[in-house]
Amino acid sequence: MDQSKYLEWLTKKLSQTNRVRFEERKVISLQEERSKFCIVINWTGLGAAALVPNANLYPPWITSYYNFGPINGHPGYIIPNVDSVVVGGTCEENNASLAVERKTTFEILECAKILFPSLVDAPVMAEWVGLRPASDSIQLECDESRKGFIIHCFGHGGAGVTLAMGCAEDIVNQYVASAIIKLRDRKL
Ligand SMILES: Cc1cc2nc3c(=O)[nH]c(=O)nc-3n(C[C@H](O)[C@H](O)[C@H](O)COP(=O)(O)OP(=O)(O)OC[C@H]3O[C@@H](n4cnc5c(N)ncnc54)[C@H](O)[C@@H]3O)c2cc1C
């Protein structure tokens, strides 16, 4: 799935419903958000490490180089997107550097060309390093108090795109639904 296009499409689609309003700002404290909203969903990826005590999100973050191929014995990948082909990548535990390294880029490209020879003449459009939000398991849980509900959803590691819809369904159908019933009961 071409994430740059998918996220843009999804944002537009949700905006058009008039039921979703986007606001971009840095969240400093989840407790502060809970004092403003009765239900808060914390889906902040690596950012959860700063927001949740004992978040169990760690280095080892896993670093990956996009636009290039396999290295250090890890299997590579080649993903055809709409306007480009993405080749990768690396998994380097305990490396949280976002710097592109020429040697790694070279090795990944060489492997990608062996896997898919027609890439030999392909121009490199961009080099990119991303961090996967690694955790022992996905942390999908509700922190409930008299002040409201904080629903946590983070630690998807290298499968966040794949799992996003399923996690969103669980949040809405289980956690939000139950929080709404409890909030209603409290008002009675
Ligand atoms: C190279 C690479 C390849 C990958 N390939 C795949 C793949 O093929 N399939 C797959 O399923 N997954 C893949 N993944 C993993 C996937 O990208 C992640 O699991 C997914 O992006 C995690 O989504 P998320 O929404 O939880 O976190 P993020 O995508 O990190 O989103 C969290 C958002 O919260 C925001 N945020 C954080 N802290 C705060 C704060 N304090 N206040 C306000 N906003 C905040 C951030 O700015 C960000 O916008 C890959 C990852 C990488 C790096």
The ligand as an SDF file (V2000), in Angstrom:
LIG
                    3D

 53 58  0  0  0  0  0  0  0  0999 V2000
   10.9470    1.1690    6.6700 C   0  0  0  0  0  0  0  0  0  0  0  0
    9.6610    0.6920    7.2460 C   0  0  0  0  0  0  0  0  0  0  0  0
    8.9090   -0.2250    6.5510 C   0  0  0  0  0  0  0  0  0  0  0  0
    7.7000   -0.6670    7.0630 C   0  0  0  0  0  0  0  0  0  0  0  0
    6.9690   -1.5630    6.3410 N   0  0  0  0  0  0  0  0  0  0  0  0
    5.7830   -1.9790    6.8230 C   0  0  0  0  0  0  0  0  0  0  0  0
    4.9720   -2.8800    6.0730 C   0  0  0  0  0  0  0  0  0  0  0  0
    5.3170   -3.3320    4.9890 O   0  0  0  0  0  0  0  0  0  0  0  0
    3.7890   -3.2670    6.6070 N   0  0  0  0  0  0  0  0  0  0  0  0
    3.3740   -2.8240    7.8130 C   0  0  0  0  0  0  0  0  0  0  0  0
    2.2830   -3.2110    8.2510 O   0  0  0  0  0  0  0  0  0  0  0  0
    4.1030   -1.9560    8.5350 N   0  0  0  0  0  0  0  0  0  0  0  0
    5.3040   -1.5280    8.0850 C   0  0  0  0  0  0  0  0  0  0  0  0
    6.0790   -0.6710    8.8080 N   0  0  0  0  0  0  0  0  0  0  0  0
    5.6790   -0.3260   10.1800 C   0  0  0  0  0  0  0  0  0  0  0  0
    4.6630    0.7780   10.2200 C   0  0  0  0  0  0  0  0  0  0  0  0
    5.1010    1.8910    9.4660 O   0  0  0  0  0  0  0  0  0  0  0  0
    4.4650    1.1830   11.6780 C   0  0  0  0  0  0  0  0  0  0  0  0
    4.1370    0.0590   12.4550 O   0  0  0  0  0  0  0  0  0  0  0  0
    3.3280    2.1740   11.7490 C   0  0  0  0  0  0  0  0  0  0  0  0
    3.6750    3.3530   11.0670 O   0  0  0  0  0  0  0  0  0  0  0  0
    3.0160    2.5080   13.1830 C   0  0  0  0  0  0  0  0  0  0  0  0
    1.8890    3.3510   13.1190 O   0  0  0  0  0  0  0  0  0  0  0  0
    1.4680    4.2630   14.3250 P   0  0  0  0  0  0  0  0  0  0  0  0
    0.3310    5.0750   13.8390 O   0  0  0  0  0  0  0  0  0  0  0  0
    1.3110    3.4340   15.5390 O   0  0  0  0  0  0  0  0  0  0  0  0
    2.7460    5.1820   14.5850 O   0  0  0  0  0  0  0  0  0  0  0  0
    3.2780    6.3490   13.6630 P   0  0  0  0  0  0  0  0  0  0  0  0
    3.1300    6.0280   12.2270 O   0  0  0  0  0  0  0  0  0  0  0  0
    4.6410    6.6700   14.2030 O   0  0  0  0  0  0  0  0  0  0  0  0
    2.2770    7.5540   13.9840 O   0  0  0  0  0  0  0  0  0  0  0  0
    2.2680    8.1450   15.2660 C   0  0  0  0  0  0  0  0  0  0  0  0
    1.8660    9.6010   15.0810 C   0  0  0  0  0  0  0  0  0  0  0  0
    1.7340   10.1970   16.3760 O   0  0  0  0  0  0  0  0  0  0  0  0
    2.3910   11.4420   16.3640 C   0  0  0  0  0  0  0  0  0  0  0  0
    2.8410   11.7620   17.7230 N   0  0  0  0  0  0  0  0  0  0  0  0
    3.7510   11.0890   18.4850 C   0  0  0  0  0  0  0  0  0  0  0  0
    3.8960   11.6960   19.6790 N   0  0  0  0  0  0  0  0  0  0  0  0
    3.0460   12.7590   19.6830 C   0  0  0  0  0  0  0  0  0  0  0  0
    2.7500   13.7950   20.6410 C   0  0  0  0  0  0  0  0  0  0  0  0
    3.3220   13.8430   21.8520 N   0  0  0  0  0  0  0  0  0  0  0  0
    1.8280   14.7490   20.3090 N   0  0  0  0  0  0  0  0  0  0  0  0
    1.2170   14.7240   19.0980 C   0  0  0  0  0  0  0  0  0  0  0  0
    1.4630   13.7740   18.1350 N   0  0  0  0  0  0  0  0  0  0  0  0
    2.3820   12.8000   18.4390 C   0  0  0  0  0  0  0  0  0  0  0  0
    3.5580   11.2770   15.4100 C   0  0  0  0  0  0  0  0  0  0  0  0
    3.9810   12.5300   14.9260 O   0  0  0  0  0  0  0  0  0  0  0  0
    2.9140   10.4140   14.3200 C   0  0  0  0  0  0  0  0  0  0  0  0
    2.2330   11.2170   13.3770 O   0  0  0  0  0  0  0  0  0  0  0  0
    7.2710   -0.1950    8.3170 C   0  0  0  0  0  0  0  0  0  0  0  0
    8.0380    0.7460    9.0100 C   0  0  0  0  0  0  0  0  0  0  0  0
    9.2240    1.1880    8.4820 C   0  0  0  0  0  0  0  0  0  0  0  0
   10.0210    2.1950    9.2500 C   0  0  0  0  0  0  0  0  0  0  0  0
  1  2  1  0
  2  3  1  0
  2 52  2  0
  3  4  2  0
  4  5  1  0
  4 50  1  0
  5  6  2  0
  6  7  1  0
  6 13  1  0
  7  8  2  0
  7  9  1  0
  9 10  1  0
 10 11  2  0
 10 12  1  0
 12 13  2  0
 13 14  1  0
 14 15  1  0
 14 50  1  0
 15 16  1  0
 16 17  1  0
 16 18  1  0
 18 19  1  0
 18 20  1  0
 20 21  1  0
 20 22  1  0
 22 23  1  0
 23 24  1  0
 24 25  2  0
 24 26  1  0
 24 27  1  0
 27 28  1  0
 28 29  2  0
 28 30  1  0
 28 31  1  0
 31 32  1  0
 32 33  1  0
 33 34  1  0
 33 48  1  0
 34 35  1  0
 35 36  1  0
 35 46  1  0
 36 37  1  0
 36 45  1  0
 37 38  2  0
 38 39  1  0
 39 40  1  0
 39 45  2  0
 40 41  1  0
 40 42  2  0
 42 43  1  0
 43 44  2  0
 44 45  1  0
 46 47  1  0
 46 48  1  0
 48 49  1  0
 50 51  2  0
 51 52  1  0
 52 53  1  0
M  END
$$$$
